[in-house]
Amino acid sequence: MKPEFKKYTDGLVPAIVQDARTKMVLMLGFMNEQAWDLSLSSGKVSFFSRSKQRLWTKGESSGNFLLLETMLLDCDQDTILVKAIPTGPVCHNGTDTCFNEINDPFDLFALERTIHQRKEEPSERSYTSSLFNAGINKIAQKLGEEAVELVIEAKDDNIELFLNESADLLFHYLVLLQAKGQSLDKVIAVLKKRHR
């Protein structure tokens, strides 16, 4: 659904840009109908610049584009939520966001993508690639070893070692998921079904 741009002052509707991966608010801009249409057709987020009085695509001079994922309207259809993937700093000042916040895209899904890449594009220097080369039995064995090490650390009082073993277990579990051709999303879907 597209906003009725003609209803608004100068045909402009505020557009809040959110990182589609991290959910961090990146910036606020204004869109008119042409900016909306250009964003959809090009896949790069465009706005109407009130100061320059023209259309502009975010990143046209810096190269730091916003790759469009989706655009949604709020309940009153007078604000646009733009979900996009930034290709670099969003603010003209060089910061991740126009609110001077750090937008760190690392999460379990980012780690899963890296693991998948090591599987599809093996590297001799990559520990992860070496696990895939060793095969499913070695990966499963390594996961079992990490589980035992976590249990041992859980019985002691060294939180740093406990957290390190937790990270090792989670990492090797994600490797096993990839080795089995499965994903974290599928596991989450099972947990959602169980959640009451």
C-alpha positions, 0 to 999 in steps of 0.5 A: 500500500502506498501513502496518499502523498497528495494529502500531506504538506508539499506531498512529503511523508516522514520516512523512518529508516531501520536496519533490517537486520539489527532493528536499529533506527538509522535516520529520518528522511522525507519521501514524496511519491517519486522517492517512493517509486524510485526506491521500489524500482532501484532497490536503493532508498531515495528521499526528497531533500527539503534543502536541495529541493530534489530527489536524492538516493542515499549514498549517491555521493558517499557510496554508502547506500541503503539497500531496500528490504521493505517499506511499511505504513503506520496505522494512520498511513502518515509515516513510512517505516523503511527497512534497509541494509546499510552498505556503510555509515549512514550519517554524512558525519561518518557515523553508523546512524544519524543519532550517533549510535553504533549499529553493530550487525553482529548477531547469531544470524551474522555468525550463521552467514559466516559459517555458511560462507566457510562451508560454501567457500572453504579456506585452508586457514579457516578452522570452520572450513576444516571442520566441514572438511573433517565431516559430520562425525567429527563435527558432532564429536566436537559438539559433544566435547564442547557440551561436556566442557560447558557442564564441567565449567558450570559446576565451577565459579569461573564465569569467564570460562563458563561464558567461553565454553558457552560460546564454543558450544553455540558456535559448534552447534551452528556448524552442525546445523549448517553441516546438516543443511539446516538453519537457526530460523528452523530451530526458532520456528520449532521453539515458537511452536512449543512456546505457550 
